[in-house]
Amino acid sequence: MTALSKKLATVISATQQRTRSTISGRVSRFDGIMIECSGFPATIGTLCEIQAQDGGTIIAEIIGFQNSNNLLCVHETGARIAVGARVSVKDDGHLMAIGDGVLGRVFDALGNCLDDKPEAVLNESWPMEGVKLNPLARKPVNTHLDVGVRVINSLLTVGQGQRLGIIAGSGVGKSVLLSMMTRYTEADVVVVGLIGERGREVGDFVNTVFSAETKDRTVVVAEPADRSPLLRIRAANRATAIAEYFRAKGKNVLLIMDSLTRVAHARREIGLALGEQPTSKGYPPSVISLIPNLIERSGTGLPGQGSITSFYTVLADGDDTNDPVVDTARAILDGHILLSREQTQMGIYPAVDVPASVSRVMNEIVSDEQKQAATFFRRLVSIYLENRDLIMMGGYSAGQDHDLDMAVQLWPQLMNIISQPYDQKAGFDESVAALTAIMKSV
């Protein structure tokens, strides 16, 4: 156990002793989601138990204070809570149990096991909000990470510790691409946060990625779309905290969060309930601050530590890539991968729009030959797509534009680089060799 983990274990022990004391209050107002109760010493994020009329208890989380009272939000709808019900502290909510026992398991936002297996043995602890790192002390991003997807390895090379967004509308293959990276990456540990997904998709994803080869290095944190917005935010923090823990142990971690947009939607629900004023397209200011706070927790670690390479899916509602969440994420991330509905309709999977996608660290971590080949590839794909309608109508004739002639001639080979069967892995060296071979044939 590390010195930091021992210190955190001492803190959590003290916290548990305090939370078992008689710190409590009484409900004075309940509107179905928000609860106001008489004030007692507690911080934002503290988990409380509220006595329900059926004799059970309801979990709620402190989200603010007003007129010396505590404001809480319940974790489940339809709770039978009456005015005067007792509210008591359950957990400080700022530390979580952690250890190698999380690997191969599926958890919810509160750390409960969802896979019907025995409780995980977790002997260490880690703060849910993470540990701040000195940005000047962080290691540089100077080594590539093999994600097993040909188009990304060759044309959008990812560095260990890089943060990227996968931007797309609904139904263009985000989940399939994420599943491929989860299964085929060479990262030591894979942490997947399924935030706000349909319950069916959660089960399908887990059954797909937990193979005999990958389950011992993979952990999933899931909160479906029908759960409380507080649980969705907490699930995102828990997944990031698990990745931070393994980074501190020297592991190279792949963090996949699907989706960042639904985390932002959850924060919007809480912000509006607290009375924040909606600004751009209904998003309150707290949403704009949440996104960089969450993303900046990933990345490279300190010397002697590992790295967190992260992919965040960002939903472009109505294929609008100028949505405030998309803009904010794109500004803070180290690159973005745009998925094209047009390519999906053409049957090209994964539907990566190469000309519109960028990896901001690629030029620093790949060879000059690969950079030149990738640049030439982008130009040919862009020229072909710009003239595709003309070609399909029969208005194209060879010999008028040399680059267009090459794009038309090489189009099947270009598509072999972009497209890849779901059940096929493409290693980094293999991907780069395929790209440079096409360019050498010109």
RODO-2510 file (C-alpha; in nm, 4 decimals, decimal comma):
residues 442
     n   res          X          Y          Z
     1     m     0,0000     0,0000     0,0000
     2     t     0,1407     0,3401    -0,1008
     3     a     0,1939     0,6260     0,1462
     4     l    -0,0908     0,8197    -0,0174
     5     s    -0,3232     0,5201     0,0038
     6     k    -0,2381     0,4704     0,3737
     7     k    -0,3127     0,8347     0,4427
     8     l    -0,6398     0,8109     0,2540
     9     a    -0,7304     0,4923     0,4419
    10     t    -0,6802     0,6780     0,7717
    11     v    -0,8970     0,9635     0,6502
    12     i    -1,1757     0,7336     0,5338
    13     s    -1,1698     0,5486     0,8667
    14     a    -1,2130     0,8777     1,0508
    15     t    -1,4878     0,9768     0,8086
    16     q    -1,6754     0,6530     0,8677
    17     q    -1,6578     0,7041     1,2450
    18     r    -1,7956     1,0542     1,2062
    19     t    -2,0753     0,9483     0,9735
    20     r    -2,1874     0,6793     1,2173
    21     s    -2,2562     0,9496     1,4739
    22     t    -2,5954     1,1103     1,5269
    23     i    -2,5556     1,3867     1,2680
    24     s    -2,9089     1,4233     1,1353
    25     g    -3,1929     1,6576     1,0454
    26     r    -3,5595     1,6567     0,9429
    27     v    -3,7197     1,7035     0,6019
    28     s    -3,8962     2,0409     0,5736
    29     r    -3,9725     2,0379     0,1986
    30     f    -3,9835     1,7732    -0,0751
    31     d    -4,0926     1,8316    -0,4353
    32     g    -4,0314     1,4820    -0,5719
    33     i    -3,6604     1,5347    -0,6476
    34     m    -3,5254     1,8138    -0,4272
    35     i    -3,5297     1,7936    -0,0476
    36     e    -3,4712     2,0725     0,2004
    37     c    -3,3938     1,9669     0,5554
    38     s    -3,2769     2,1290     0,8756
    39     g    -2,9074     2,2048     0,8635
    40     f    -2,6347     1,9826     1,0065
    41     p    -2,2564     1,9751     0,9436
    42     a    -2,1915     1,8155     0,6045
    43     t    -2,0179     1,8981     0,2782
    44     i    -2,1497     1,8961    -0,0772
    45     g    -2,1405     1,5401    -0,2083
    46     t    -2,2236     1,3825     0,1282
    47     l    -2,4558     1,0823     0,0966
    48     c    -2,7499     1,0730     0,3345
    49     e    -3,0178     0,8204     0,4291
    50     i    -3,3765     0,9420     0,4504
    51     q    -3,6441     0,7462     0,6311
    52     a    -3,9243     0,6497     0,3900
    53     q    -4,2879     0,5903     0,4809
    54     d    -4,2644     0,2220     0,3890
    55     g    -3,9986     0,1702     0,6556
    56     g    -3,7035     0,1602     0,4178
    57     t    -3,4397     0,4224     0,3476
    58     i    -3,3780     0,6430     0,0457
    59     i    -3,0305     0,7639    -0,0551
    60     a    -2,9927     1,1348    -0,1296
    61     e    -2,6932     1,3579    -0,1901
    62     i    -2,6256     1,7060    -0,0566
    63     i    -2,5937     1,9474    -0,3475
    64     g    -2,6164     2,2874    -0,1773
    65     f    -2,7268     2,5016     0,1151
    66     q    -2,9987     2,7619     0,1572
    67     n    -3,1039     2,9680     0,4605
    68     s    -2,8950     2,7477     0,6942
    69     n    -3,0709     2,4394     0,5572
    70     n    -2,9250     2,1548     0,3518
    71     l    -3,0453     2,0928    -0,0031
    72     l    -3,0436     1,7323    -0,1188
    73     c    -3,1362     1,5479    -0,4358
    74     v    -3,2734     1,1931    -0,4142
    75     h    -3,1126     0,9136    -0,6133
    76     e    -3,4417     0,7567    -0,7195
    77     t    -3,7742     0,8893    -0,8407
    78     g    -4,1065     0,8096    -0,6762
    79     a    -3,9562     0,8048    -0,3280
    80     r    -4,2195     0,7991    -0,0506
    81     i    -4,0809     1,0679     0,1763
    82     a    -4,2919     1,2800     0,4101
    83     v    -4,2164     1,6155     0,5716
    84     g    -4,0500     1,5501     0,9063
    85     a    -3,8704     1,2353     0,7907
    86     r    -3,5319     1,1843     0,9529
    87     v    -3,2209     1,2578     0,7450
    88     s    -2,8892     1,1122     0,8612
    89     v    -2,5402     1,1062     0,7146
    90     k    -2,4442     0,7752     0,5537
    91     d    -2,1068     0,8498     0,3951
    92     d    -1,8908     1,1524     0,3374
    93     g    -1,8957     1,0553    -0,0309
    94     h    -1,5477     1,1872    -0,1125
    95     l    -1,3401     0,8688    -0,0851
    96     m    -1,3976     0,5335    -0,2475
    97     a    -1,2573     0,1864    -0,1885
    98     i    -1,0234     0,0675    -0,4624
    99     g    -0,7757    -0,2075    -0,5433
   100     d    -0,6851    -0,4646    -0,8063
   101     g    -1,0116    -0,6399    -0,7199
   102     v    -1,2043    -0,3985    -0,9430
   103     l    -1,0566    -0,5564    -1,2581
   104     g    -1,2978    -0,7790    -1,4430
   105     r    -1,5953    -0,6295    -1,2587
   106     v    -1,8927    -0,4040    -1,3300
   107     f    -1,9938    -0,1372    -1,0763
   108     d    -2,2527     0,1345    -1,0424
   109     a    -2,1869     0,4927    -0,9337
   110     l    -2,1903     0,4022    -0,5629
   111     g    -1,9487     0,1115    -0,6024
   112     n    -2,2122    -0,1629    -0,5830
   113     c    -2,1374    -0,4718    -0,7930
   114     l    -2,3723    -0,5226    -1,0877
   115     d    -2,2338    -0,8552    -1,2101
   116     d    -2,3834    -1,0916    -0,9479
   117     k    -2,0378    -1,1911    -0,8271
   118     p    -1,9093    -1,1804    -0,4672
   119     e    -1,8161    -0,8403    -0,3298
   120     a    -1,4792    -0,7224    -0,4559
   121     v    -1,1927    -0,7193    -0,2032
   122     l    -1,0701    -0,3584    -0,2023
   123     n    -0,8063    -0,2651     0,0551
   124     e    -0,7115     0,0857    -0,0570
   125     s    -0,8922     0,4155    -0,1112
   126     w    -0,8843     0,7045    -0,3539
   127     p    -1,0582     1,0448    -0,3669
   128     m    -1,3557     1,0573    -0,6025
   129     e    -1,2545     1,4046    -0,7215
   130     g    -0,8982     1,2927    -0,7911
   131     v    -0,5560     1,4195    -0,6871
   132     k    -0,4291     1,7455    -0,8364
   133     l    -0,1030     1,7179    -1,0315
   134     n     0,1461     1,9933    -1,1041
   135     p     0,1111     2,0499    -1,4818
   136     l     0,4820     2,1336    -1,5099
   137     a     0,5793     1,8038    -1,3475
   138     r     0,3740     1,5844    -1,5803
   139     k     0,5528     1,3673    -1,8336
   140     p     0,5240     1,4671    -2,2012
   141     v     0,3181     1,2697    -2,4521
   142     n     0,5920     1,1099    -2,6614
   143     t     0,4910     0,7463    -2,7205
   144     h     0,2108     0,6090    -2,9355
   145     l    -0,0640     0,3820    -2,8033
   146     d    -0,1859     0,0959    -3,0222
   147     v    -0,5693     0,0974    -3,0104
   148     g    -0,6131    -0,1842    -3,2633
   149     v    -0,8093     0,0277    -3,5145
   150     r    -0,6342     0,0811    -3,8483
   151     v    -0,7646     0,4268    -3,9370
   152     i    -0,6758     0,5659    -3,5935
   153     n    -0,3352     0,3985    -3,5688
   154     s    -0,2247     0,5152    -3,9130
   155     l    -0,3986     0,8502    -3,9743
   156     l    -0,4891     0,9760    -3,6244
   157     t    -0,2129     0,8232    -3,4147
   158     v    -0,2890     0,8415    -3,0425
   159     g    -0,0211     0,9128    -2,7828
   160     q    -0,0090     0,7616    -2,4352
   161     g    -0,1715     1,0259    -2,2182
   162     q    -0,3623     1,1986    -2,4975
   163     r    -0,7283     1,3038    -2,4552
   164     l    -0,9559     1,2738    -2,7602
   165     g    -1,3220     1,3224    -2,8345
   166     i    -1,5350     1,1043    -3,0599
   167     i    -1,7957     1,3418    -3,2016
   168     a    -2,1029     1,2097    -3,3810
   169     g    -2,4782     1,2091    -3,3992
   170     s    -2,6843     0,9104    -3,2946
   171     g    -2,6624     0,5809    -3,4810
   172     v    -2,3292     0,6204    -3,6584
   173     g    -2,1295     0,3522    -3,4781
   174     k    -1,9743     0,5155    -3,1706
   175     s    -2,0379     0,2146    -2,9482
   176     v    -1,8924    -0,0256    -3,2049
   177     l    -1,5735     0,1797    -3,2356
   178     l    -1,5377     0,1994    -2,8566
   179     s    -1,5904    -0,1741    -2,8245
   180     m    -1,3159    -0,2395    -3,0816
   181     m    -1,0675    -0,0184    -2,8940
   182     t    -1,1586    -0,1788    -2,5610
   183     r    -1,0899    -0,5266    -2,6968
   184     y    -0,7833    -0,4589    -2,9105
   185     t    -0,5824    -0,1899    -2,7305
   186     e    -0,2401    -0,2651    -2,5826
   187     a    -0,3096    -0,0580    -2,2696
   188     d    -0,2409    -0,2272    -1,9354
   189     v    -0,5825    -0,1384    -1,7912
   190     v    -0,9084    -0,0374    -1,9622
   191     v    -1,1683     0,1618    -1,7668
   192     v    -1,5062     0,2114    -1,9327
   193     g    -1,7667     0,4574    -1,8064
   194     l    -2,1121     0,3949    -1,9569
   195     i    -2,3001     0,7089    -1,8577
   196     g    -2,6630     0,7581    -1,9532
   197     e    -2,6720     0,4666    -2,1966
   198     r    -2,9777     0,2515    -2,2626
   199     g    -2,9876    -0,0449    -2,0265
   200     r    -2,9875    -0,2904    -2,3160
   201     e    -2,6714    -0,1372    -2,4594
   202     v    -2,4945    -0,1629    -2,1232
   203     g    -2,5556    -0,5377    -2,1118
   204     d    -2,4569    -0,5873    -2,4757
   205     f    -2,1362    -0,3867    -2,4325
   206     v    -2,0293    -0,5740    -2,1201
   207     n    -2,0995    -0,9144    -2,2768
   208     t    -1,8965    -0,8149    -2,5831
   209     v    -1,5845    -0,6714    -2,4199
   210     f    -1,5498    -0,9132    -2,1270
   211     s    -1,3757    -1,1892    -2,3173
   212     a    -1,1265    -1,4329    -2,1702
   213     e    -0,8402    -1,2187    -2,3016
   214     t    -0,9639    -0,8790    -2,1819
   215     k    -1,1659    -0,9251    -1,8633
   216     d    -0,8608    -0,9352    -1,6334
   217     r    -0,7619    -0,5815    -1,7354
   218     t    -1,1061    -0,4215    -1,7814
   219     v    -1,3428    -0,2519    -1,5362
   220     v    -1,6805    -0,0988    -1,6217
   221     v    -1,8747     0,1679    -1,4323
   222     a    -2,2325     0,1941    -1,5582
   223     e    -2,5303     0,4178    -1,4826
   224     p    -2,8150     0,3865    -1,7368
   225     a    -3,0219     0,6764    -1,8660
   226     d    -3,3102     0,6224    -1,6224
   227     r    -3,0977     0,6874    -1,3121
   228     s    -3,0583     1,0087    -1,1158
   229     p    -2,8424     1,2825    -1,2716
   230     l    -2,6330     1,2805    -0,9536
   231     l    -2,5542     0,9126    -1,0049
   232     r    -2,4523     0,9772    -1,3652
   233     i    -2,2085     1,2478    -1,2543
   234     r    -2,0779     1,0298    -0,9730
   235     a    -2,0281     0,7398    -1,2164
   236     a    -1,8131     0,9627    -1,4395
   237     n    -1,6055     1,0666    -1,1378
   238     r    -1,5724     0,7064    -1,0191
   239     a    -1,4523     0,5818    -1,3595
   240     t    -1,1972     0,8654    -1,3762
   241     a    -1,0824     0,7989    -1,0182
   242     i    -1,0262     0,4292    -1,0964
   243     a    -0,8125     0,5306    -1,3938
   244     e    -0,6159     0,7745    -1,1746
   245     y    -0,5490     0,5017    -0,9182
   246     f    -0,3978     0,2671    -1,1758
   247     r    -0,1999     0,5523    -1,3332
   248     a    -0,0465     0,6220    -0,9913
   249     k     0,0589     0,2547    -0,9809
   250     g     0,2529     0,2969    -1,3057
   251     k    -0,0024     0,1493    -1,5449
   252     n    -0,0880     0,2815    -1,8899
   253     v    -0,4654     0,3171    -1,8758
   254     l    -0,7213     0,3555    -2,1542
   255     l    -1,0240     0,5475    -2,0223
   256     i    -1,3372     0,5395    -2,2370
   257     m    -1,6367     0,7502    -2,1358
   258     d    -1,9623     0,7152    -2,3227
   259     s    -2,0817     0,9794    -2,3140
   260     l    -1,9497     1,3172    -2,1992
   261     t    -2,2649     1,4826    -2,3325
   262     r    -2,4896     1,2862    -2,0963
   263     v    -2,2672     1,3846    -1,8054
   264     a    -2,3193     1,7470    -1,9140
   265     h    -2,6946     1,6890    -1,9373
   266     a    -2,6930     1,5513    -1,5827
   267     r    -2,5058     1,8591    -1,4577
   268     r    -2,7568     2,0793    -1,6404
   269     e    -3,0457     1,9111    -1,4567
   270     i    -2,8804     1,9736    -1,1207
   271     g    -2,7815     2,3304    -1,2059
   272     l    -3,1306     2,4266    -1,3169
   273     a    -3,2797     2,2632    -1,0051
   274     l    -3,0489     2,4816    -0,7938
   275     g    -3,1663     2,7948    -0,9743
   276     e    -2,8701     2,8559    -1,2051
   277     q    -2,9518     3,0716    -1,5039
   278     p    -2,9398     2,8893    -1,8394
   279     t    -2,6975     3,0469    -2,0852
   280     s    -2,6009     2,8985    -2,4225
   281     k    -2,8725     2,6591    -2,5447
   282     g    -2,9997     2,6061    -2,1916
   283     y    -2,6694     2,5024    -2,0330
   284     p    -2,5880     2,6763    -1,7013
   285     p    -2,2307     2,7892    -1,6240
   286     s    -2,1604     2,4855    -1,4037
   287     v    -2,1722     2,2600    -1,7126
   288     i    -1,8982     2,4570    -1,8863
   289     s    -1,6751     2,4232    -1,5782
   290     l    -1,7533     2,0523    -1,5280
   291     i    -1,6169     1,9440    -1,8676
   292     p    -1,2562     2,0728    -1,8312
   293     n    -1,2459     1,9637    -1,4655
   294     l    -1,3283     1,6064    -1,5692
   295     i    -1,1071     1,5928    -1,8774
   296     e    -0,7985     1,7468    -1,7128
   297     r    -0,7885     1,4628    -1,4601
   298     s    -0,6721     1,2271    -1,7355
   299     g    -0,3450     1,2549    -1,9257
   300     t     0,0125     1,1704    -1,8349
   301     g     0,1219     1,1267    -1,4759
   302     l     0,4290     1,2301    -1,2799
   303     p     0,7695     1,0660    -1,3365
   304     g     0,7433     0,7038    -1,2250
   305     q     0,3682     0,6953    -1,2867
   306     g     0,1763     0,5732    -1,5888
   307     s    -0,0673     0,7561    -1,8136
   308     i    -0,4399     0,7843    -1,8872
   309     t    -0,5251     0,7923    -2,2562
   310     s    -0,8891     0,8954    -2,2726
   311     f    -1,1663     0,8882    -2,5311
   312     y    -1,4855     1,0841    -2,4619
   313     t    -1,7841     1,0426    -2,6884
   314     v    -1,9646     1,3694    -2,7571
   315     l    -2,3146     1,3561    -2,9032
   316     a    -2,3804     1,6110    -3,1748
   317     d    -2,7580     1,6482    -3,1441
   318     g    -2,9037     1,6654    -3,4923
   319     d    -2,5456     1,6307    -3,6260
   320     d    -2,4821     1,9859    -3,4990
   321     t    -2,1088     2,0029    -3,4337
   322     n    -2,1417     2,3590    -3,2954
   323     d    -2,3300     2,2499    -2,9833
   324     p    -2,1885     2,4168    -2,6657
   325     v    -2,0769     2,0824    -2,5219
   326     v    -1,9063     1,9907    -2,8503
   327     d    -1,7332     2,3292    -2,8691
   328     t    -1,6160     2,3193    -2,5067
   329     a    -1,4867     1,9630    -2,5338
   330     r    -1,3131     2,0246    -2,8650
   331     a    -1,1318     2,3252    -2,7175
   332     i    -0,9915     2,1355    -2,4184
   333     l    -0,9184     1,7974    -2,5819
   334     d    -0,5975     1,7015    -2,7629
   335     g    -0,7840     1,6104    -3,0792
   336     h    -1,1166     1,4813    -3,2032
   337     i    -1,2488     1,2042    -3,4247
   338     l    -1,5579     1,2992    -3,6217
   339     l    -1,7854     1,0167    -3,7346
   340     s    -1,9681     1,0772    -4,0619
   341     r    -2,3317     0,9818    -4,1212
   342     e    -2,2622     0,9958    -4,4957
   343     q    -1,9942     0,7277    -4,4628
   344     t    -2,2295     0,5205    -4,2503
   345     q    -2,4842     0,5351    -4,5308
   346     m    -2,2090     0,4234    -4,7709
   347     g    -2,1455     0,1199    -4,5463
   348     i    -1,7986     0,2351    -4,4365
   349     y    -1,7272     0,1313    -4,0748
   350     p    -1,5800     0,2696    -3,8611
   351     a    -1,7261     0,5836    -4,0200
   352     v    -1,4316     0,8132    -3,9418
   353     d    -1,4365     1,1398    -4,1369
   354     v    -1,0606     1,1588    -4,1884
   355     p    -1,0369     1,5147    -4,3315
   356     a    -1,2455     1,6549    -4,0439
   357     s    -1,0606     1,4647    -3,7677
   358     v    -0,7307     1,5554    -3,6060
   359     s    -0,4810     1,4236    -3,3509
   360     r    -0,2893     1,7187    -3,2107
   361     v     0,0068     1,5146    -3,0892
   362     m     0,0483     1,2855    -3,3904
   363     n     0,3230     1,4898    -3,5571
   364     e     0,5403     1,4659    -3,2434
   365     i     0,5217     1,0873    -3,2062
   366     v     0,5342     0,9418    -3,5605
   367     s     0,7982     0,9201    -3,8340
   368     d     0,8300     1,1711    -4,1163
   369     e     0,7335     0,9008    -4,3657
   370     q     0,4055     0,8342    -4,1845
   371     k     0,3289     1,2075    -4,1577
   372     q     0,3794     1,2586    -4,5304
   373     a     0,1729     0,9527    -4,6181
   374     a    -0,1109     1,0618    -4,3849
   375     t    -0,1142     1,4129    -4,5325
   376     f    -0,1312     1,2776    -4,8875
   377     f    -0,4030     1,0301    -4,7863
   378     r    -0,6146     1,3088    -4,6366
   379     r    -0,5846     1,5138    -4,9535
   380     l    -0,6951     1,2278    -5,1773
   381     v    -0,9936     1,1399    -4,9579
   382     s    -1,0997     1,5042    -4,9393
   383     i    -1,0737     1,5505    -5,3169
   384     y    -1,2741     1,2349    -5,3847
   385     l    -1,5545     1,3221    -5,1424
   386     e    -1,5782     1,6754    -5,2831
   387     n    -1,6269     1,5362    -5,6343
   388     r    -1,8224     1,2216    -5,5452
   389     d    -2,1559     1,3495    -5,6774
   390     l    -1,9922     1,4552    -6,0039
   391     i    -1,8314     1,1122    -6,0401
   392     m    -2,1594     0,9306    -5,9683
   393     m    -2,3438     1,1403    -6,2288
   394     g    -2,0849     1,0506    -6,4921
   395     g    -1,9513     1,4034    -6,5209
   396     y    -1,5935     1,3029    -6,4400
   397     s    -1,3467     1,2300    -6,7153
   398     a    -0,9892     1,1198    -6,6522
   399     g    -0,6966     1,3431    -6,7384
   400     q    -0,8353     1,6790    -6,6232
   401     d    -0,7033     1,6712    -6,2651
   402     h    -0,4046     1,4575    -6,1681
   403     d    -0,4904     1,4403    -5,7951
   404     l    -0,8544     1,3510    -5,8678
   405     d    -0,7380     1,0814    -6,1089
   406     m    -0,5228     0,9297    -5,8320
   407     a    -0,8086     0,9565    -5,5800
   408     v    -1,0469     0,7718    -5,8131
   409     q    -0,7851     0,5089    -5,8980
   410     l    -0,6850     0,4476    -5,5355
   411     w    -1,0307     0,4836    -5,3759
   412     p    -1,0803     0,1087    -5,3053
   413     q    -0,7376     0,0940    -5,1380
   414     l    -0,8083     0,4125    -4,9408
   415     m    -1,1310     0,2598    -4,8116
   416     n    -0,9427    -0,0528    -4,7042
   417     i    -0,7450     0,1688    -4,4660
   418     i    -1,0556     0,3372    -4,3228
   419     s    -1,2897     0,0380    -4,3078
   420     q    -1,2250    -0,2547    -4,0756
   421     p    -1,4383    -0,5541    -3,9756
   422     y    -1,5591    -0,5418    -3,6168
   423     d    -1,3980    -0,8735    -3,5256
   424     q    -1,0578    -0,7949    -3,6782
   425     k    -0,7635    -0,6329    -3,4997
   426     a    -0,5178    -0,4070    -3,6825
   427     g    -0,1920    -0,3524    -3,4933
   428     f     0,0036    -0,0267    -3,5114
   429     d     0,2929    -0,1516    -3,7255
   430     e     0,0541    -0,3314    -3,9596
   431     s    -0,1605    -0,0182    -3,9949
   432     v     0,1331     0,2121    -4,0728
   433     a     0,2760    -0,0381    -4,3224
   434     a    -0,0574    -0,0554    -4,5069
   435     l    -0,0733     0,3254    -4,5276
   436     t     0,2808     0,3772    -4,6528
   437     a     0,2451     0,0905    -4,9043
   438     i    -0,0429     0,2716    -5,0762
   439     m     0,1505     0,5949    -5,1007
   440     k     0,4602     0,4199    -5,2365
   441     s     0,2510     0,2616    -5,5108
   442     v     0,1618     0,6023    -5,6557
***
